[in-house]
Amino acid sequence: MKRLAPILAMILAGCNTTPVSTIADPLDKKLPNLPGGTINQPFSALMPKRETGAEAFLKAHPEYDGRGVVVAVFDTGVDPGAPGLQTTPDGRPKIVDVVDGSGSGDINTSSVHELKDGKLTGLTGRALTLPEQWKSRDGKYRLGLAEAYRLFPADLVNRLKSKRREQWDITQRNRRAELEQALKDWDKANPKPNKETFTEREELEAQLATLKALQGSYRDPGPLYDCVVFHDDTHWQAAVDTDEDGDFADEKLMTNFRVKRDYGTFDGEAQLNFATNIYREGDLLSLVVD
């Protein structure tokens, strides 16, 4: 399914920007300090603060840096992990809230289940293990399924598809070579096969034929992530199995972003940050991705 570009609201408090990087370039050491004591930093000229007079204005009015002001930014993507969007100049959180207003990150979590022998069966079919401290107030857990190819940005989806196809082809070629060699070895070891032993060769031939058929009907659903939502008697909580192993011990438990401003990261090739919001009494999980 083609991913619709979401309209995301990023609520910022005290929007004065901070440097993208504090790592000095060797060339910077050869450059003189700029007027006003500003040191040449990598990318410092990307924002023309001196040319527009902003630098001189802030030196004259250091308190005019956005403190006390909340700004709503409507954009197609918000990265809650961006270094320049973490804190304001006076140390307060810069992003107040992140909301997906398009519904492109909506996950249906209306499927309610209870633990059996300490485990849940996710909508992917995986056995899910939750940390013991993740206690639901009513013993019920809501399950959902997040599809990477529906959630992720188009460029990332294309890159993932290419990488996964490459790995698939390598695995298939290796397995095909193994089966072809096994057939040669069998023929060498059985120059005069009888009906009973010939079934072994037929099995190898069937495996090879199936392998070729699978290669011709290749379909990649993409990464599929199990989601768990429950109420801990204080807040609705959500977690995503970002590494697709069914073990939530290494996953981050998060509530609505505005409460704690937590964010998670999809593992592996994706390396994509996301935030969570939970609606409809736990029946809808919103994953806000860039």
Secondary structure, DSSP 8 states (H G I E B T S, - for coil): -------EEEEEES-----S-----GGGGGS---GGG----TTGGGS-HHHHTHHHHHHH-TT-SSTT-EEEEEES---TT-GGGSB-TTS-BSEEEEEE-SSTTEEE--EEEE-BTTEEE-TTS-EEE--TT---TTSEEEEEEEEHHHHS-HHHHHHHHHHHHHHHHHHHHHHHHHHHHHHHHHHHH-SS--HHHHHHHHHHHHHHHHHHHHHHT------EEEEEEEE-SSSEEEEE-TTSSSBGGGS--B--HHHH---EEETTTT-EEEEEEEEGGGTEEEEEE-
